[in-house]
């Protein structure tokens, strides 16, 4: 079993910065990718960013490209999401996810990010 624990959410002002972290533990044999999704009230969960574990290739949703940066620490099995210049529409519950080689997906409980002045 794999456990994902997110941290770093909270209240941030527009134009500020916030860093989310996710730590994976448990029976992790081979990570294929880790990343972040988010879900705003009344909306479906949407993709934010992902990073390939072996080569570090990153992908971003168009809405966050150039503002958010995803990074990983292979030794610690952690993935971070640095949010620069967040906007009101970035307010959401942010979920960490992990996909192992073979295709199984795991999800964290989510961490709330609220962008407000």
C-alpha positions as CSV (number, residue, x, y, z in Angstrom):
1,X,0.0,0.0,0.0
2,X,1.2,3.5,-0.8
3,X,0.4,6.6,1.3
4,X,0.6,10.2,0.0
5,X,0.7,13.1,2.5
6,X,0.4,16.6,1.2
7,X,1.4,19.7,3.1
8,X,1.9,23.4,2.5
9,X,-1.6,24.6,1.6
10,X,-3.1,27.7,3.1
11,X,-4.1,31.2,2.4
12,X,-2.1,33.2,-0.1
13,X,-2.5,36.6,-1.6
14,X,-2.7,37.1,-5.4
15,X,0.8,37.6,-6.7
16,X,2.4,35.9,-3.7
17,X,3.9,32.4,-3.6
18,X,3.1,29.1,-1.9
19,X,4.9,25.8,-2.0
20,X,3.1,22.5,-1.7
21,X,4.8,19.3,-0.8
22,X,3.9,15.6,-1.1
23,X,5.6,12.7,0.6
24,X,5.1,9.1,-0.6
25,X,5.6,6.2,1.7
26,X,4.8,2.5,1.8
27,X,5.3,-0.3,-0.7
28,X,6.8,1.8,-3.4
29,X,8.8,-0.3,-5.9
30,X,8.9,1.8,-9.0
31,X,7.4,5.2,-9.4
32,X,6.5,6.2,-13.0
33,X,5.3,9.6,-12.4
34,X,4.0,11.9,-9.6
35,X,2.0,15.1,-9.9
36,X,-0.8,17.3,-8.8
37,X,-4.4,17.7,-9.6
38,X,-6.9,20.2,-8.2
39,X,-10.6,20.5,-7.6
40,X,-12.4,23.8,-7.1
41,X,-15.9,24.0,-5.6
42,X,-18.5,22.9,-8.1
43,X,-15.9,21.8,-10.7
44,X,-14.4,18.5,-11.7
45,X,-10.9,17.5,-10.7
46,X,-8.4,18.9,-13.2
47,X,-4.8,18.2,-14.1
48,X,-2.2,20.7,-12.9
49,X,1.3,19.3,-13.3
50,X,3.2,16.0,-13.5
51,X,6.8,14.9,-13.5
52,X,8.3,11.7,-14.8
53,X,10.3,10.0,-12.1
54,X,13.2,8.7,-14.2
55,X,14.1,11.6,-16.5
56,X,12.3,14.5,-14.8
57,X,10.2,15.4,-17.8
58,X,7.5,17.9,-16.7
59,X,4.1,18.7,-18.1
60,X,1.8,21.5,-17.0
61,X,-1.8,22.6,-17.6
62,X,-1.9,25.7,-19.8
63,X,-3.6,27.6,-17.0
64,X,-0.5,27.3,-14.7
65,X,2.3,27.1,-17.2
66,X,4.9,29.7,-16.5
67,X,3.6,30.3,-12.9
68,X,3.9,26.9,-11.3
69,X,7.0,24.7,-11.1
70,X,7.0,21.0,-10.2
71,X,10.1,19.3,-8.8
72,X,10.9,16.0,-7.2
73,X,13.4,14.4,-4.8
74,X,14.0,10.8,-5.9
75,X,15.8,9.9,-2.8
76,X,13.0,11.1,-0.5
77,X,10.1,10.2,-2.7
78,X,8.7,13.7,-2.6
79,X,7.3,16.0,-5.1
80,X,6.8,19.8,-4.7
81,X,4.7,22.3,-6.5
82,X,6.0,25.9,-6.3
83,X,3.2,28.3,-7.0
84,X,4.2,31.8,-8.2
85,X,1.8,34.6,-8.7
86,X,-1.3,32.6,-7.8
87,X,-4.6,34.0,-9.0
88,X,-8.1,33.8,-7.5
89,X,-9.0,31.0,-9.9
90,X,-6.2,28.8,-8.5
91,X,-8.2,28.4,-5.3
92,X,-8.9,24.7,-5.0
93,X,-8.2,21.5,-3.1
94,X,-4.9,20.2,-4.4
95,X,-4.3,16.5,-4.7
96,X,-1.0,14.7,-5.0
97,X,-1.0,11.6,-7.1
98,X,1.5,8.9,-7.9
99,X,1.5,6.3,-10.7
100,X,3.7,3.3,-10.3
101,X,5.1,1.3,-13.2
102,X,2.3,-1.0,-14.2
103,X,-0.4,1.7,-14.0
104,X,-1.8,1.7,-10.5
105,X,-2.6,5.3,-9.2
106,X,-2.6,6.5,-5.7
107,X,-4.1,9.8,-4.3
108,X,-3.5,11.9,-1.3
109,X,-6.2,13.4,0.9
110,X,-5.7,16.9,-0.5
111,X,-4.5,20.2,0.8
112,X,-6.5,23.4,0.5
113,X,-5.2,26.5,-1.3
114,X,-7.1,29.7,-1.0
115,X,-6.1,32.8,-3.0
116,X,-7.6,35.8,-1.4
117,X,-6.7,39.4,-0.7
